[in-house]
Amino acid sequence: MPSYRVYHMKDSLRQQFRWASHVSGAATVKPKDYEPDGQIEAHNEYHAWQSLRESGQPLSVGDLLETEEGQLRICKYVGFEPAQWVQPEPAGV
């Protein structure tokens, strides 16, 4: 069964994310905006969502799941969509 790393969005940013307009394509997210919160084994991201919900540590809109291969999926109102970490600019640019 696949394993997912769980990342919760910091509370100070959650309201801003909730009210931001929906964008198409992969969302870009900053590592500094998230707190790692362990791992979960699940068949897919929806199975992980349900398992976490039943455990009392639910995923909220804006939270992330990362596959073992490093693919990110962000939880949105409509389900899970692709996401990617923002790559930092090289120093001196």
VENPE-V851662 format. One record per residue. N is the residue number from 1. D_LAST is the distance of its C-alpha to the last C-alpha in Angstrom with 2 decimals. Layout:
n=<N & N>
d_last=<D_LAST & D_LAST>
This chain:
n=<1 & 2 & 3 & 4 & 5 & 6 & 7 & 8 & 9 & 10 & 11 & 12 & 13 & 14 & 15 & 16 & 17 & 18 & 19 & 20 & 21 & 22 & 23 & 24 & 25 & 26 & 27 & 28 & 29 & 30 & 31 & 32 & 33 & 34 & 35 & 36 & 37 & 38 & 39 & 40 & 41 & 42 & 43 & 44 & 45 & 46 & 47 & 48 & 49 & 50 & 51 & 52 & 53 & 54 & 55 & 56 & 57 & 58 & 59 & 60 & 61 & 62 & 63 & 64 & 65 & 66 & 67 & 68 & 69 & 70 & 71 & 72 & 73 & 74 & 75 & 76 & 77 & 78 & 79 & 80 & 81 & 82 & 83 & 84 & 85 & 86 & 87 & 88 & 89 & 90 & 91 & 92 & 93>
d_last=<42.66 & 38.86 & 37.02 & 34.37 & 32.06 & 32.40 & 29.70 & 30.81 & 28.64 & 28.69 & 31.48 & 29.49 & 27.53 & 30.49 & 32.01 & 28.80 & 28.47 & 32.17 & 32.05 & 28.91 & 29.86 & 30.23 & 27.64 & 28.47 & 26.63 & 24.85 & 23.72 & 20.31 & 20.82 & 19.00 & 20.59 & 20.76 & 23.11 & 25.66 & 28.26 & 29.61 & 33.38 & 34.89 & 35.93 & 38.65 & 40.52 & 41.29 & 42.16 & 39.37 & 37.23 & 40.24 & 42.43 & 39.83 & 39.75 & 43.54 & 43.86 & 41.46 & 43.31 & 46.60 & 45.34 & 44.60 & 40.79 & 39.97 & 36.66 & 35.70 & 33.73 & 30.03 & 30.76 & 29.53 & 31.28 & 29.52 & 31.53 & 31.99 & 29.81 & 26.88 & 27.55 & 27.16 & 29.74 & 29.54 & 32.84 & 33.46 & 36.71 & 37.43 & 36.86 & 33.97 & 31.08 & 28.13 & 24.93 & 21.71 & 19.35 & 15.92 & 13.42 & 10.79 & 7.09 & 6.08 & 5.68 & 3.81 & 0.00>
